[in-house]
Amino acid sequence: MPSPANADAEGPVDPIDCHAHIFDPVRYPFHASGTYDLHPAEIGDAVQYRAVLDANGVGRAVLINPLGGYGLDNRYMMEAIAHSQGRFRGIAVVPTDIAEADARALYAQGIQGIRFSLHHPSGPSLGDGNGQRILQLAHDAGWKVLIHYTGDLLVAAMPLLRESRATLVIDHCGRPSVPDGLKAQGFSALLELGRQRRHYIKLSGVFRFSQQPWPHEDVEPYVKALVEAFGIDHCIWGSDWPFTRMDRRVDYGPLYALMWRWFPDRRDRDLVLCGNPARLFFADSLATQEAP
């Protein structure tokens, strides 16, 4: 199997990691709105993450403000973006009643979207009465809306998501339950969403629901079904570094190498690793677009 390590000629020109978290609890202590604590071995800062990207030949990245640890406090991620010379963009966690002016200001500073974790009841919720408003605001402000959940939780949110004009990005393949099979209610709802061909699926986090060691062959039917439903033009990849809340070792390189296994065709691989995420997250900022 070709891989980034042994087939440089087949590697993408400018790959983008669309899912990583960074932590610096010394300079930015964890916030009261964080929903869970982290073990010291799970923590990695921006300097360490840049070293991981460099070692694997990955050029750019999208930082996801972690609900665990930081919650609504986006300051450390914003600092990392500001000092990245355009290498990083970000996804924030914000209250659903955020003012439109604040949303547009965040976008101008490299924030490309917001995230909702449907399985964390203490985080911002689409079901708090502001769901329709925040989805409309996201569309108007140019934000993508990332949806993270487990099991069948997507089903209850589908009526609201179907009506939304915002671009949705579903995290971690929807985290399907492998024992429940491809026809499980939650996974069927995800495929239905994908067939609209206007939303995106993030082919990440397979180690979180696979029941087999790397290369996680049991997830491959799910990846195939997602690519068929969403279309290759709406698939992106993310590492989920530094792999928090895991009870076993996870490494960056083998996860990245799965792209060569899943997408042996270079054009498909380049779309997933480069073209699609560049279009989705690295377009000109709102401030640039509105400049005379």
C-alpha positions in Angstrom: 0.0 0.0 0.0 1.5 3.4 -1.0 1.8 5.8 1.9 3.1 9.3 2.6 6.4 7.7 3.9 7.3 5.7 0.9 5.6 7.3 -2.1 6.4 11.0 -2.1 5.6 11.3 -5.8 2.0 10.3 -5.0 1.6 12.7 -2.1 -0.7 15.7 -2.3 0.8 19.1 -2.9 -0.7 20.8 0.2 -2.6 18.4 2.4 -4.9 19.9 5.1 -5.7 18.3 8.4 -9.3 19.4 9.2 -9.5 18.3 12.8 -7.1 18.9 15.7 -7.3 20.3 19.2 -4.6 22.3 21.0 -4.1 22.9 24.8 -1.9 25.1 26.8 -3.3 24.9 30.4 -0.2 26.8 31.8 -0.8 30.0 29.9 -4.6 29.4 29.3 -6.1 27.4 32.2 -9.1 25.3 31.5 -12.4 27.1 31.5 -15.4 26.5 33.7 -17.5 25.9 30.6 -15.3 22.9 29.6 -17.3 19.6 29.8 -14.6 17.2 30.8 -11.0 17.1 32.1 -8.0 15.8 30.4 -5.0 13.6 31.5 -1.6 15.4 31.1 -0.6 12.8 28.5 -3.6 13.9 26.3 -2.5 17.5 26.1 -0.6 19.0 23.2 0.1 22.6 22.3 0.4 24.5 19.1 4.2 24.1 18.9 3.9 20.3 19.3 1.2 20.2 16.7 3.1 22.1 14.1 6.0 19.7 14.6 3.6 16.8 14.0 2.4 18.4 10.8 5.9 19.1 9.6 7.0 15.5 10.3 4.1 14.2 8.2 4.3 16.7 5.4 0.9 18.3 6.2 0.8 22.0 5.3 -2.3 23.5 6.8 -4.8 22.6 9.5 -8.2 23.5 11.0 -8.2 23.8 14.8 -11.3 22.8 16.7 -11.8 24.5 20.0 -12.2 21.6 22.4 -15.4 21.4 24.4 -13.3 19.4 26.9 -11.0 21.8 28.8 -11.8 25.1 27.1 -15.5 25.0 26.2 -16.6 28.5 25.3 -13.1 30.0 25.8 -11.6 30.2 22.3 -8.7 32.5 23.2 -5.8 30.0 22.9 -7.0 28.8 19.5 -7.4 32.4 18.3 -3.8 33.1 19.4 -2.5 30.1 17.5 -4.4 31.2 14.4 -3.1 34.8 14.6 0.5 33.6 14.8 0.2 30.8 12.2 0.9 33.0 9.1 -2.2 31.6 7.5 -1.5 28.0 8.3 -4.3 27.6 10.7 -8.0 28.3 10.6 -10.4 27.6 13.4 -13.8 26.2 14.5 -15.2 28.0 17.6 -17.6 26.9 20.3 -19.9 29.8 21.0 -23.2 30.5 22.8 -26.2 30.2 20.6 -27.2 33.8 21.4 -23.9 35.2 20.1 -24.4 38.7 18.5 -24.1 38.9 14.7 -21.4 41.5 14.9 -19.3 39.2 17.2 -19.8 36.3 14.7 -18.6 38.4 11.8 -15.6 39.6 13.8 -14.6 36.0 14.6 -14.9 35.1 10.9 -12.6 37.9 9.9 -10.0 36.5 12.4 -9.9 33.1 10.8 -12.9 31.3 12.5 -14.6 29.3 9.7 -17.3 27.7 11.7 -18.9 26.6 14.9 -19.4 23.2 16.5 -22.2 21.5 18.3 -21.7 18.2 20.2 -25.1 16.7 20.5 -24.0 14.1 23.1 -22.7 16.7 25.5 -25.8 18.3 27.2 -23.7 20.9 29.0 -22.4 22.4 25.8 -24.2 24.8 23.5 -27.3 23.1 22.2 -29.3 23.4 19.0 -32.3 22.5 21.0 -32.2 25.4 23.4 -34.7 27.6 21.5 -32.0 29.4 19.5 -31.2 26.6 17.1 -32.9 28.1 14.1 -31.4 31.5 14.8 -27.8 30.3 15.2 -28.0 28.2 12.0 -29.3 31.2 10.1 -26.6 33.4 11.6 -24.0 30.8 10.6 -25.2 30.9 7.0 -25.2 34.7 6.9 -21.8 35.0 8.5 -20.1 32.5 6.3 -19.7 29.9 9.0 -19.8 26.1 8.5 -21.7 24.2 11.2 -19.9 21.1 12.6 -22.1 18.5 14.1 -20.6 15.9 16.5 -22.7 13.1 18.0 -22.9 9.5 18.9 -25.4 6.8 18.2 -28.8 7.9 16.8 -28.7 11.4 18.1 -28.7 12.9 14.6 -32.2 11.7 14.1 -33.8 14.1 16.5 -31.9 17.0 15.0 -32.7 16.2 11.4 -35.9 18.4 11.1 -33.9 21.4 12.1 -30.9 20.5 10.0 -33.0 19.8 6.9 -34.5 23.3 7.0 -31.1 25.0 7.6 -29.3 26.8 4.8 -26.0 26.6 6.6 -23.3 24.2 5.3 -23.0 21.3 7.6 -19.9 19.3 8.3 -20.5 16.0 10.1 -17.5 15.0 12.4 -15.9 11.5 12.7 -18.0 9.7 10.1 -21.0 10.2 12.3 -19.5 7.8 14.8 -21.7 4.9 13.8 -22.1 1.8 15.9 -20.4 -1.0 14.0 -22.4 -3.8 15.7 -25.7 -2.1 14.6 -24.7 -2.3 11.0 -25.1 0.0 8.0 -28.9 0.2 8.3 -29.0 1.6 11.8 -31.3 4.5 12.1 -28.7 7.1 12.9 -26.4 6.1 10.0 -29.3 6.0 7.6 -30.2 9.5 8.6 -26.6 10.6 7.9 -26.7 9.0 4.5 -29.9 10.8 3.7 -28.3 14.1 4.7 -25.3 13.3 2.5 -27.5 12.7 -0.6 -28.4 16.3 -0.6 -24.9 16.9 -1.9 -24.5 20.2 -0.2 -23.0 19.1 3.1 -19.6 17.6 4.1 -18.5 14.4 5.8 -15.3 14.4 7.8 -13.5 11.0 7.5 -11.9 11.2 10.9 -12.0 9.5 14.2 -12.4 6.0 12.9 -10.4 4.7 15.9 -13.2 5.9 18.1 -15.8 3.5 16.7 -13.7 0.8 15.1 -13.6 -2.5 17.0 -10.5 -3.6 15.2 -6.8 -2.4 15.4 -5.3 -0.4 12.6 -6.1 -0.4 9.6 -9.6 -0.6 11.1 -11.0 -2.7 8.3 -14.4 -2.9 10.0 -15.0 0.8 9.3 -14.3 0.5 5.5 -17.9 -0.3 4.5 -19.0 2.8 6.4 -16.4 5.0 4.7 -17.5 3.6 1.3 -21.2 4.3 2.0 -20.4 7.8 3.2 -18.3 8.6 0.1 -21.1 7.3 -2.1 -23.8 9.4 -0.3 -21.9 12.6 0.1 -19.8 12.4 -3.1 -16.1 12.6 -3.3 -16.3 16.4 -3.7 -17.8 16.6 -0.2 -15.3 14.5 1.8 -12.5 15.8 4.0 -10.1 14.3 6.4 -9.0 15.1 9.9 -6.6 13.4 12.4 -8.3 14.3 15.7 -4.8 15.0 17.2 -3.9 14.7 20.1 -6.4 11.8 20.5 -8.0 12.7 23.8 -10.1 10.3 25.9 -8.6 7.1 24.4 -7.6 4.1 26.4 -5.1 2.8 23.8 -2.3 4.3 21.8 -3.2 6.2 18.6 -0.6 7.6 16.2 -0.8 10.3 13.5 1.1 8.7 10.7 -0.9 5.5 10.4 -4.2 7.5 10.4 -2.9 9.7 7.6 -1.8 6.6 5.7 -5.4 5.4 5.6 -6.0 8.0 2.9 -3.8 5.9 0.6 -5.7 2.8 1.5 -9.1 4.3 1.1 -8.4 6.4 -1.9 -5.8 4.7 -4.2 -6.7 7.0 -7.0 -4.6 10.2 -6.7 -7.3 12.5 -7.9 -9.7 11.3 -5.2 -7.1 11.5 -2.6 -6.1 15.1 -3.6 -9.7 16.2 -3.4 -10.2 14.8 0.1 -6.8 16.1 1.4 -6.4 19.3 -0.5 -9.1 20.6 -2.9 -12.2 20.1 -0.7 -10.8 21.5 2.6 -9.1 24.4 0.8 -12.4 25.4 -0.7 -14.3 24.9 2.5 -12.0 26.4 5.1 -9.3 28.5 3.4 -11.3 30.9 1.2 -10.7 34.6 1.6 -11.9 36.0 4.9 -15.1 38.1 5.1 -13.0 41.2 5.7 -11.1 40.6 2.5 -14.3 39.9 0.5 -15.9 43.1 1.7 -12.9 45.3 1.0 -13.4 47.9 -1.8 
